[in-house]
Amino acid sequence: MKSKSLSVLAVASAAGLFLAGCASTEAETTTPAATQTTTTTTTEAAGSMLDSVIAAGSVRCGTRDALPGFAVLNDSGEHVGFDSDFCRVIAAAVLGDANAVEMIDLETADRFTALQSGAIDVLVRNTTWTATRDGSEGANFLQPTFYDGQGMMVASDSGYSKISAMDGAIICVAKGTTTEGNAALESSRLGLNWEIRSFDETDLILEAFLAGQCDGWSSDVSQLTGLRSAYPNGSDALTILPEVFSKEPLAPAVLDGDTAWAQAVNWAILATIQAEEFGITSANVDSIRDTTTDVGILRFLGAEVPGSDGAAVLDPNLSLPTDFAYQVVKQVGNYGEIFARHLTPLGLDRGLNSLWNDGGILYAPPYR
Amino acid sequence: MSPQLSTPSKVPFFRDIRTLKWALQILALLAVFAMFYWLYGNYQENVAKSSIQTDLRFLDNPANFTIPGNDLDQSQPVRDAFVEGFLNTLRVAFIGIALATILGTLIGIARLSKNFMVRTLGTVYVELVRNLPLLLLLTFMNLAVVLQAFPRIENAWLPLDLFVVSNRGIAIPWFIGSPAQLGIGILSAALLAFVVAKIRIRQADKTGKQDRAWLVGIATFVFLVVLIWLLFGYGWELPYVDGRGTTGGLRLDPSFFALVASLVIYTSSHIAEIVRGSILAVSRGQGEAADAIALSGSQKMRLIILPQAFRIAMPALGNQYLNLIKNSSLGATISYFELTQIAQITVGNGSPAVPAFSLTLLVYLAISLVTSLVVNFFNRRLALVER
């Protein structure tokens, strides 16, 4: 009797699987059209992530724990770095408290699944904005926080001085990244026959690199700079070759189809850029707000702007508190401060990441 | 006093054991359906929210990555990468199963040895390996053994000048020429040798004369292979260190070596126990009978005990083979490009996760089911026919 009831159960679960399979094939043919029409309505019905973040009182930020300069754990177990600070920027803007962040460490290959499943509210994890990711991962990329490019790091005693000399080399990269594709493309473009090995984590690449299993370590130059600074044998043992062979705009991403939340995150980041342009820092933000007569700055900081029919505070209806920019700058700092805090010590130049009026491409739309 | 006979009233249906059993089963069935319905509904809702692909169109996109030791071009579709991953999984499975069976059998026999040293070594091996998590064993094999204990390419080991061993892989001598041609040649030689051996066995059975049929078969095989070799003009090619890599011969990926070694060590410890148990399960009288007709120790094992032991071991062995195949997916953690690694890479590069992993799941299921079929086939052939 026991075996019989077991077999009935087995048949039932098999049937369940089968039916699920049928239903999914049926759905596959109809989904594309259905998705287009239902996207907006579903979201409105389900409510914006912004509301759930405010209700929860903290931002769940998808990040990492072992990339020097961008996100590492310090001695007391806190996340420190450029990306970590942008998580705090978002929290400061939306909730008024830069520490209302729950940092969730993700593997590179799992990051989009975490975003799609709603396990995180926003992904700030050295993620390159590409068309395919924008289109098929359900990710909505926002204002890039860092304009990067892929380069190559080699051991200083290896004798390699340029990428085109690395014929037949073994190149180690992180799994599930744009790095793999760029390296493969560069290899075939220069006819170099690279053997490209992909690893789950930078720790594993480091082990392989230290043991001499890899000739080159390819990644975004910013990452390589951070990794080089933390290399166990001293940073002089490694050389980053001068060539850069890809465009890597690293941008935060939220789930597709949630405009309110996307706008909130986007403007939180733009505020750091605008603050630098205005020359507002975490140190002088209070005095500037109290003394300035510049209407643009007053608007930006959410202070009262004297007008013909009395003083008014600009509310652009971004679903953010009107003083969000003030909170961001006061609690975390402007873009230049965040950069100087985490990336300048690694030896990274501002380069492309300077303001537009300083030779870079950082340009925030006007706040009015 | 007449005995009071209470006529048993009819049991109400809700206390009828048959009704209850049916009701329980129907409830279980409903629960299973409800769970699947709920999961599928959630999936549909989430997909609709975020416009993620749900079909297999991603298989036609360019793969955008390369596979070590393979000339897959990065512009070839994802489909081809999956096929390569599938083949790499099969490679590990075939070699792993063959080696684990041989090693496991030897250790299983060793555990029953009369020699104290051999017996103890066997026990220590089994108890040590069987009680470790496989992932740990694999990580250790990769980080400690392959990366650190193997020499760098600059000072590679060159045993006999035939092999090149370094932490960039193990290069072995290999033939030059078309592998398909050689494969067909070896296969047909093996078939012919088998037929020859069968004929000799039949003759021996008829005449009752001792005949070394299998030895003749092996000799035929070697002769035919050498003949094909000479006729088609194959040559060996020795590997040598060339700059920071090796040229010539066949290069085995370091992660391939680490994966196969870990799987073989781990699975063989389980197979050893199965073999030991099966040998003990063969009736004692069989061994005594072999002694009585004065068979030597190895003859007794080879002709009498093992054939009967394997009959008992077959179903359990099949399970271990399935485990090995499924465990090969751990290769993804040490950068061996098998099916799971390919799935992870493509998903990281923009392929939708649910269809990509569903596909991977189905491929593993198919491999496992086919393996089960083969094992069951042999099991039926070997099983005692009971009347």
Interface residues (C-beta under 8 A of the other chain):
Chain A: M1 S5 V8 L9 A12 S13 G16 L17 L19 A20 A23 S24 A27 E28 T31 A34 T35 Q36 T38 T39 T42 T43 A46 T108 A109 F112 T113 Q116 S117 G118 T130 T132 R133 G135 S136 E137 G138 G168 A169 I170 K175 G176 T177 T178 E180 G181 A184 L185 S187 S188 W194 E195 I196 R197 S198 F199 D200 L204 E207 A208 A211 G212 Q213 D215 L255 D256 G257
Chain B: K21 L24 Q25 A28 L29 V32 F33 M35 F36 L39 Y40 Q44 E45 N46 V47 A48 K49 S50 S51 I52 Q53 T54 D55 F58 N61 N64 F65 T66 P68 G69 D73 Q74 L143 L147 Q148 R152 I153 E154 N167 R168 G243 R244 G245 P254 S255 A332 T333 I334 S335 Q341 Q344 I345 V347 G348 N349 G350 S351 P352 A353
